[in-house]
């Protein structure tokens, strides 16, 4: 199993990354309960070999990006990807705004908060249905042409929307909801695999009923000694070489558990049992 993926064809990252949403407050709003613990998690992720960290300006808002800079800047070989296009009016509230001038501001402010001259991967957090998507895509291409972003990605999109974006710029990544028990983006994943696009499943650790006593995850967990979360991540890593899971947590213990999933080798029988169990 290939352990790395080249985003945009030239940006190599380890396939098991870290999602930096959970280092903020409740409802992804405000400060975390303990800023030092949040920074410990980020530093420990890098110590464990994580070199792909995914965040967004709306996490906090701004809190996640600020913490990443405090903990990790200068980043060395660590790729910090961020997203823009969602505003925040309160806990768990995410109104999209895709006006070109706002998306430009998102990039400019993320550059400042992260302390970089170029964002290695900038992703449109959501396509704003109130703004023609071509206008959103065109300002993204402008920002890339200006050297402010290296690669561009999308989040929560259909194949038609990916193809529309590809008429304007090279799509390096797609970030959609996808996990062992929710495979609603199966067609988008296949499209990404066919076209060399990185597929970043958000909410990658989900087990549901499969982890209950007698469920397939529970059975395999007892057979192998691996946790259900590790097995769910190992399944994603095996599912396709373009998959880049980004499990997120505010706990060093959970982080270490998740990162260990990169060493889990599922047998063919275990992989097929998990594949058949849900979806």
C-alpha positions as CSV (number, residue, x, y, z in Angstrom):
1,X,0.0,0.0,0.0
2,X,1.5,3.3,-1.0
3,X,2.0,5.5,2.0
4,X,2.3,8.8,0.2
5,X,0.3,10.8,-2.4
6,X,1.4,13.6,-4.7
7,X,-1.2,16.4,-4.4
8,X,-1.4,18.2,-7.8
9,X,1.2,15.7,-9.0
10,X,4.1,17.4,-7.2
11,X,3.3,17.9,-3.5
12,X,4.1,14.6,-1.7
13,X,2.4,14.0,1.6
14,X,1.9,11.1,3.9
15,X,-1.6,9.8,3.2
16,X,-2.7,9.8,6.9
17,X,-3.0,13.4,7.8
18,X,-4.5,15.4,10.7
19,X,-7.7,17.5,10.6
20,X,-7.4,20.6,12.8
21,X,-11.1,21.3,13.4
22,X,-11.3,19.8,16.9
23,X,-8.7,22.0,18.5
24,X,-11.2,24.8,18.8
25,X,-14.1,25.3,21.3
26,X,-17.4,23.6,21.4
27,X,-19.4,23.9,18.2
28,X,-16.1,24.7,16.5
29,X,-16.5,28.1,18.0
30,X,-14.0,30.1,20.1
31,X,-10.9,29.0,22.0
32,X,-10.2,25.4,23.1
33,X,-10.5,24.6,26.8
34,X,-6.7,24.5,26.9
35,X,-4.5,26.2,24.2
36,X,-1.4,24.4,25.4
37,X,-3.0,21.0,25.0
38,X,-4.1,22.0,21.5
39,X,-0.6,22.9,20.6
40,X,0.7,19.7,22.1
41,X,-1.6,17.7,19.8
42,X,-0.3,19.6,16.8
43,X,3.3,19.1,17.7
44,X,2.8,15.4,18.5
45,X,1.1,14.9,15.2
46,X,4.3,16.1,13.4
47,X,6.5,13.9,15.7
48,X,4.4,10.9,14.6
49,X,5.1,11.6,11.0
50,X,2.0,13.6,10.0
51,X,3.1,16.1,7.3
52,X,-0.4,17.1,6.0
53,X,-2.6,19.2,8.3
54,X,-6.0,20.4,7.1
55,X,-7.7,23.4,8.6
56,X,-10.0,26.3,7.6
57,X,-10.4,29.9,8.4
58,X,-13.9,29.1,9.7
59,X,-12.6,26.8,12.5
60,X,-13.0,29.0,15.5
61,X,-13.2,31.1,13.4
62,X,-9.5,31.7,12.9
63,X,-8.5,29.9,16.1
64,X,-7.3,26.8,14.4
65,X,-5.0,28.7,12.0
66,X,-3.7,30.8,14.8
67,X,-2.9,27.7,16.9
68,X,-1.2,26.0,14.0
69,X,1.1,29.0,13.5
70,X,1.9,29.2,17.2
71,X,2.7,25.5,17.4
72,X,4.4,24.7,14.1
73,X,5.7,27.8,12.3
74,X,8.0,27.6,10.4
75,X,6.5,24.5,9.0
76,X,9.5,22.9,7.3
77,X,8.2,19.8,5.3
78,X,4.7,20.0,6.9
79,X,2.0,21.0,4.4
80,X,-0.7,23.1,5.9
81,X,-3.9,23.1,3.8
82,X,-6.7,25.5,4.6
83,X,-10.2,26.4,3.3
84,X,-12.3,29.4,2.9
85,X,-15.8,30.4,1.8
86,X,-17.8,29.8,5.0
87,X,-18.6,32.5,7.5
88,X,-19.4,32.0,11.2
89,X,-22.3,33.7,13.1
90,X,-22.2,31.3,16.1
91,X,-21.5,27.7,17.2
92,X,-22.3,25.1,14.6
93,X,-23.5,27.8,12.1
94,X,-21.7,27.9,8.7
95,X,-23.3,30.3,6.2
96,X,-21.5,30.1,2.8
97,X,-20.3,33.3,1.1
98,X,-18.7,32.8,-2.3
99,X,-18.5,36.4,-3.6
100,X,-15.1,36.8,-5.3
101,X,-14.0,39.7,-3.1
102,X,-14.7,37.6,0.0
103,X,-12.9,34.6,-1.2
104,X,-9.9,36.8,-2.0
105,X,-10.0,38.2,1.5
106,X,-10.1,34.6,2.9
107,X,-6.9,33.7,1.1
108,X,-5.2,37.0,2.1
109,X,-6.0,36.6,5.7
110,X,-5.1,33.0,5.9
111,X,-1.7,33.9,4.4
112,X,-1.3,36.4,7.2
113,X,-2.5,34.1,10.0
114,X,-0.5,31.1,8.9
115,X,2.6,33.3,8.3
116,X,3.3,32.1,4.8
117,X,3.7,33.7,1.4
118,X,1.9,30.9,-0.4
119,X,-0.8,28.4,0.7
120,X,0.2,25.0,-0.5
121,X,-3.4,23.8,-0.9
122,X,-6.4,26.1,-0.6
123,X,-9.9,24.6,-0.8
124,X,-13.3,26.2,-1.4
125,X,-15.1,25.1,1.7
126,X,-18.5,25.1,-0.1
127,X,-19.7,26.4,-3.4
128,X,-22.1,29.3,-2.6
129,X,-25.4,28.6,-4.4
130,X,-26.1,32.4,-4.4
131,X,-23.1,33.2,-6.6
132,X,-22.4,31.7,-10.0
133,X,-19.9,28.9,-9.5
134,X,-17.7,30.1,-12.4
135,X,-17.1,33.4,-10.5
136,X,-15.9,31.5,-7.5
137,X,-13.7,29.3,-9.6
138,X,-12.2,32.2,-11.6
139,X,-11.1,34.1,-8.5
140,X,-9.5,30.9,-7.2
141,X,-7.5,30.6,-10.5
142,X,-6.5,34.3,-10.2
143,X,-5.1,33.7,-6.8
144,X,-3.2,30.7,-8.0
145,X,-1.8,32.7,-11.0
146,X,-0.7,35.4,-8.6
147,X,1.3,32.8,-6.6
148,X,-0.7,33.1,-3.4
149,X,-1.8,29.5,-3.6
150,X,0.0,26.5,-5.1
151,X,-2.9,24.0,-5.5
152,X,-6.6,24.3,-5.4
153,X,-9.3,22.0,-4.1
154,X,-13.0,21.7,-3.5
155,X,-15.2,20.4,-0.7
156,X,-18.7,18.7,-0.7
157,X,-19.0,18.7,-4.5
158,X,-20.6,16.5,-7.2
159,X,-18.8,15.1,-10.2
160,X,-20.5,17.8,-12.3
161,X,-19.1,20.5,-10.1
162,X,-15.6,19.0,-10.2
163,X,-15.8,18.9,-13.9
164,X,-17.0,22.5,-14.1
165,X,-14.0,23.6,-11.9
166,X,-11.6,21.6,-14.1
167,X,-12.6,23.9,-17.0
168,X,-11.0,26.7,-15.0
169,X,-8.2,25.2,-13.0
170,X,-6.5,21.9,-12.1
171,X,-8.4,20.3,-9.2
172,X,-5.8,18.9,-6.8
173,X,-8.2,17.6,-4.1
174,X,-11.8,16.9,-3.3
175,X,-12.9,16.9,0.4
176,X,-16.2,15.1,0.9
177,X,-18.0,13.3,3.7
178,X,-17.0,9.6,3.3
179,X,-16.3,6.8,5.8
180,X,-16.8,3.1,6.4
181,X,-20.5,3.6,7.1
182,X,-21.3,6.5,4.9
183,X,-20.3,6.1,1.3
184,X,-22.5,8.7,-0.3
185,X,-19.5,10.0,-2.2
186,X,-18.5,6.7,-3.8
187,X,-18.9,8.0,-7.3
188,X,-16.8,11.1,-6.5
189,X,-14.1,9.0,-5.0
190,X,-14.0,6.8,-8.1
191,X,-13.8,9.9,-10.3
192,X,-10.9,11.2,-8.2
193,X,-9.1,7.9,-8.5
194,X,-9.6,7.9,-12.3
195,X,-8.2,11.4,-12.6
196,X,-5.4,11.5,-10.1
197,X,-7.2,13.8,-7.7
198,X,-6.6,13.5,-4.0
199,X,-9.7,12.5,-2.1
200,X,-9.8,13.8,1.5
201,X,-12.7,12.1,3.4
202,X,-13.9,14.3,6.3
203,X,-15.4,12.6,9.3
204,X,-13.3,9.5,8.4
205,X,-13.6,7.7,11.8
206,X,-17.2,6.5,11.9
207,X,-18.1,3.0,13.1
208,X,-21.8,3.1,14.0
209,X,-23.5,-0.2,14.6
210,X,-20.4,-2.0,13.2
211,X,-18.6,-1.4,16.4
212,X,-21.3,-2.8,18.6
213,X,-20.9,-6.2,20.2
214,X,-21.0,-8.8,17.5
215,X,-20.6,-6.2,14.7
216,X,-17.9,-6.8,12.1
217,X,-15.7,-4.1,13.5
218,X,-16.0,-5.5,17.0
219,X,-15.2,-9.0,15.8
220,X,-12.1,-7.9,13.8
221,X,-11.0,-5.7,16.7
222,X,-11.0,-8.6,19.0
223,X,-9.2,-10.7,16.4
224,X,-6.4,-8.2,15.8
225,X,-6.2,-6.1,19.0
226,X,-6.7,-2.9,16.9
227,X,-9.3,-0.4,17.9
228,X,-12.4,0.1,15.7
229,X,-11.1,3.6,14.9
230,X,-7.8,2.2,13.6
231,X,-9.6,-0.4,11.5
232,X,-11.9,2.2,10.0
233,X,-8.9,4.3,9.0
234,X,-7.0,1.3,7.7
235,X,-10.0,0.4,5.6
236,X,-10.0,4.0,4.1
237,X,-6.3,3.8,3.4
238,X,-6.7,0.5,1.5
239,X,-9.9,1.6,-0.3
240,X,-7.9,3.7,-2.8
241,X,-4.4,5.1,-3.2
242,X,-5.8,8.6,-3.7
243,X,-7.6,8.6,-0.2
244,X,-6.0,10.9,2.4
245,X,-7.9,10.5,5.7
246,X,-7.6,13.5,8.1
247,X,-8.9,12.2,11.5
248,X,-9.2,15.1,14.0
249,X,-9.0,15.1,17.7
250,X,-8.1,17.4,20.6
251,X,-6.5,14.5,22.6
252,X,-2.9,13.4,22.3
253,X,-4.0,9.8,23.2
254,X,-6.6,9.7,20.4
255,X,-4.1,11.2,18.0
256,X,-1.6,8.5,18.8
257,X,-4.3,5.8,18.3
258,X,-5.3,7.3,15.0
259,X,-1.8,7.6,13.7
260,X,-1.0,4.0,14.5
261,X,-3.7,3.1,11.9
262,X,-1.1,3.7,9.2
263,X,0.7,0.5,10.4
264,X,-2.5,-1.7,10.4
265,X,-2.5,-4.3,7.6
266,X,-5.9,-5.7,6.9
267,X,-6.1,-9.2,5.4
268,X,-8.1,-9.5,2.2
269,X,-10.9,-11.3,4.2
270,X,-11.0,-8.5,6.8
271,X,-11.1,-5.8,4.1
272,X,-13.9,-7.5,2.2
273,X,-15.9,-8.1,5.3
274,X,-15.7,-4.4,6.2
275,X,-16.5,-3.4,2.6
276,X,-19.6,-5.6,2.6
277,X,-20.9,-4.6,6.0
278,X,-22.1,-1.1,5.3
279,X,-22.3,1.5,2.6
